[in-house]
């Protein structure tokens, strides 16, 4: 019997629908390549989601991983986001322009 795949959520932002769709697809490709199950992709059109809102969404959806694109505003706060998620055993992965590194205190 196959074990359930770990769950991930993504976070994308952009000024228009086309940009958001491309970034959504980028997150989905990464999640699939890593063998994760994509629970949701949060669309932050105005770059206003807070660290606590993202952590709450990840916990609510049972995510073990949050995928964040390096082009988002929150990429600059990656260390703070990763620390908050890590308190709940959730890993934060940063993709793209800023860095391809991930921080993994949890699962």
matplotlib code that plots the C-alpha trace (Angstrom):
import matplotlib.pyplot as plt

x = [0.0, 1.3, 1.7, 0.0, 2.2, 3.2, 1.0, 2.3, 0.8, 2.2, 2.2, 2.3, 1.8, 1.6, 0.1, -2.2, -3.9, -1.4, 1.6, -0.2, -1.1, 2.5, 3.8, 1.0, 2.3, 5.9, 4.9, 2.7, 5.7, 8.0, 5.5, 4.9, 8.6, 9.1, 6.3, 4.2, 0.4, -0.6, -3.4, -3.7, -1.9, -2.5, -2.8, -1.7, -2.5, -1.5, 1.4, -0.5, -0.6, 1.2, 3.5, 0.8, -1.9, 0.4, 1.2, -2.5, -3.4, -0.6, -1.8, -5.4, -4.7, -2.3, 0.7, 4.1, 5.7, 5.1, 6.6, 7.4, 8.7, 11.8, 10.1, 7.5, 7.7, 7.8, 11.0, 12.8, 11.3, 12.0, 14.0, 11.1, 8.5, 10.6, 11.1, 7.4, 6.5, 9.3, 7.6, 4.8, 7.0, 6.4, 9.2, 9.6, 11.0, 12.2, 12.3, 13.7, 15.4, 16.4, 17.7, 17.0, 17.8, 15.3, 15.2, 14.0, 13.7, 10.5, 9.3]
y = [0.0, 3.5, 6.0, 9.4, 12.0, 15.0, 18.0, 21.4, 24.8, 27.5, 31.2, 33.4, 37.0, 39.2, 42.3, 40.4, 37.1, 35.9, 36.5, 34.7, 31.8, 31.3, 31.5, 29.0, 26.6, 27.0, 26.1, 23.1, 21.8, 22.0, 20.3, 17.5, 17.0, 16.6, 14.1, 16.3, 16.7, 20.3, 21.3, 24.9, 27.9, 31.1, 34.0, 37.2, 39.8, 42.8, 41.2, 41.7, 38.3, 38.2, 35.5, 34.5, 34.2, 31.9, 29.8, 29.6, 28.5, 25.8, 24.4, 24.5, 22.6, 20.1, 21.2, 20.1, 22.4, 25.9, 26.8, 30.5, 32.1, 34.3, 37.1, 37.7, 40.4, 37.8, 36.3, 39.1, 37.9, 34.2, 33.7, 35.0, 33.0, 29.8, 30.3, 30.8, 27.7, 25.7, 26.3, 24.2, 21.5, 23.0, 23.4, 26.5, 26.2, 29.3, 29.0, 31.3, 34.6, 35.2, 31.8, 28.1, 27.1, 25.8, 25.9, 22.8, 22.6, 20.5, 17.5]
z = [0.0, -0.9, 1.9, 1.4, -0.1, 2.0, 1.5, 0.2, -0.4, -2.6, -2.4, -5.6, -6.3, -9.3, -10.9, -13.3, -13.9, -16.6, -14.3, -11.4, -13.7, -14.8, -11.2, -10.1, -12.8, -11.6, -8.1, -9.3, -11.4, -8.4, -6.1, -8.6, -9.2, -5.4, -5.1, -2.9, -3.0, -3.8, -1.4, -2.5, -4.0, -2.3, -4.7, -3.2, -5.9, -3.8, -1.8, 1.4, 3.0, 6.4, 7.8, 10.3, 7.6, 5.6, 8.6, 9.6, 6.0, 6.0, 9.4, 8.4, 5.2, 6.9, 4.8, 5.7, 3.1, 1.9, -1.5, -1.9, -5.1, -4.8, -6.8, -4.1, -1.4, 1.3, -0.2, 1.6, 4.9, 4.1, 7.3, 9.5, 7.5, 7.7, 11.5, 12.0, 9.9, 11.5, 15.0, 13.6, 11.9, 8.4, 5.9, 3.8, 0.3, -1.6, -5.4, -8.0, -8.4, -4.8, -3.9, -4.6, -1.1, 1.4, 5.1, 6.9, 10.7, 10.6, 8.7]

ax = plt.figure().add_subplot(projection="3d")
ax.plot(x, y, z, "-o")
ax.set_aspect("equal")
plt.show()
